[in-house]
Amino acid sequence: MQTNVIAMHSTTEAQLLTGVVKSLGDPVFVIQTHQGVVTASQAASCLLKPDIDDKVLLSFVDDEIYILAVLVKANSHSKLSFQGDVVLEMPGELAINAAQTLRLSSAVKISQTAPEIGALSAAHTVYADNFTAHCENMAVHSDRVQAQGQELHGTFDRVFQKSDQVMRWVETIETLNIGNWVQNIKHTLNSRAQHQIITAKSDVRVDAERIHMG
């Protein structure tokens, strides 16, 4: 034997058995084996959480019994169980595909960070008590936009609008507070009212080739 090699002798007795989960606990499970009923803890490497009637692999080391793996599932429901914080790290892509519903839930917060985030869906619904969006540039393209709300507040340095037709209904009062109001009408300006009052502090000027009053 080489002098730089040290022989290692283990006095630990290890044994592997299979069993069926009969009771769930936190963190102890009751397992039925061919040697009798034992209690076991879930090993950290066993990520699939055992369920009732699952067939599992047990490790007997000294006085400790661990569930190393779930061999056969008794039902179609599976759950990955971790202790503490978890980080999935990979140099390539990560894809999660679900044939039916995919849910993300958190008791505190869900955050997304990426140079680019895309969402594609046939129907997209967002429910939020408070919704805030901050962006340098925003572009919205839609065939039809419908918005309903009790109040609408907006503060802008400039507003540019261009449309073929604009139709607006105000049931009670519309108030405008404007420094200077300039209207350039290409064809006809038609103003109708039950009562109409025009008040100016200094001058009122009406200039046209022909003026009809009465």
WOCOR-V176452 format. One record per helix or strand of 3 or more residues. SS is the DSSP state (@ for helix, = for strand). FROM is the first residue (numbers start at 0). TO is the last residue. Records with the same first field share a line. If there is no record, write none. Layout:
BEGIN
SS->FROM-TO ; FROM-TO
END
This chain:
BEGIN
=->13-22 ; 27-32 ; 35-41 ; 54-60 ; 63-71
END
